[in-house]
Amino acid sequence: MNSRRKVLIVSESDTFFDNISSILPREQFFPIIHAKNGGEARRQLLENDANLLLIDCPLTDEHGVMFAENFSDSNMGILLLVNADMYDEVCSKVEEQGIVTLPKPNSPQMFYMAVKMLASMTFRLEKLEEKNRSLQEKMADIRTVNKAKWLLIENKKMTESEAHHYIEKKSMDERLSRREAAERIIEKLEL
């Protein structure tokens, strides 16, 4: 897992981008990419993935809140910067989607703390996703082995214990994982 977070800042303002970029240390946040509107940001995300998406509302070509919501199912941390008078309304609308909202203007320290918290959340999400993938893989292994067992029980008239032992022995004798041994058995016995 890479400890650096890739950042995409969506803002029509070069000054905003420069100010935010100067706050974020390169050893923690790199690369920092600038997109001037939603369309350009979408193109950037097609070409390069990002860990953090920072959106300076309003966008010139679309509603910034809707843009953020379009990416709420991704594993990116999303920070939405909105005018202070809209903060409560926008925050209540997007917080259940995991989108963090900050009012504008705010201090560089406040912004930096929000980005650091968002980065921490993305690390945690990545760990959970990895654990989920591992569990999914283990479940697939178990399903495959169980399918092979039941085919052995049906076709070779083995008991469940004998089928289990047969798969284990095939795995060891042929230096295969249990899943690979089970897959070979399934290939032979399935019609």
Buried (B, 14 or more C-beta within 10 A) or exposed (E): EEEBBBBBBBBBEEEBBEEBBEEBEEEEBBEBBBBBBBBBBBEBBEEEEBBBBBBBBBBEEBEBBEBBBEBBEBEBBBBBBBEEEBBEEBBEBBEEEBBBBBBBEEEEEEBBEBBBEBBEBBBEBBEEEEEEEEEEEEEEBEEBBBBBBBBBBEEEEBEEEBBBEBBEEBBEEEEBEBBBBBBBBBEEBEE
